[in-house]
Amino acid sequence: MRVADLRELRQLSKAELYQRATEQKITDRSKMSREQLVDALDSAGRRRKKSAA
């Protein structure tokens, strides 16, 4: 994920992060803190970009 994307994630509320995590099918998202959701979404974004390349 680009730095700008990570910055954008950090500006979202926990509810918005949770919604994005749901869309990305991130497991155990209900147990995650806000920062953990940011990290999980950042990792998922990087994996998605690698598989698309």
N, C-alpha and C positions, 0 to 999 in steps of 0.2 A: 504494500500500500504506500502510496506517495505520502510525503510529509504533510501536504495540504489535506489529504484524505484523513490522516490521523488527527490532525488539528480539528477537522470538522467533527470527527467522532467524539472528541473530547468536549465539544460544545453541546452535545446532545444530552437530554435528560436520560435518567435511567429507564424510564418507560419507552422512550424513543429507541434507545439501544436494545432493549428487550425485544421490541417489535422487529428491528433489523435482524437480531439473532434468531428470532422465530422464522423469518423469511430465509435465512441462511441455513436453517435446520441445525443450529448449534445445540449439542446435547448438554444437559445439566445447566441450562441457562437460568432456570428459576433459582438455583442455589448461588449464582454468581453475584459478586459486588459490581458496582458501576465500573470500576477500573478493570475487573476481570472481563466484563463484557466488551470493553474497548479493546483489550488485548486479544480476545477471542475473535472479534470481528476483524481486527487488523490481520491476524494470522489467516483467517478464512479468505480475506481479500488477496493476500499474497499467494496462497495456494491456488485460488481460482485463476489468477493472472498467469501463473506458471503453467497450468494445464491448458490454457488457451493459446500459449505460445508455441 
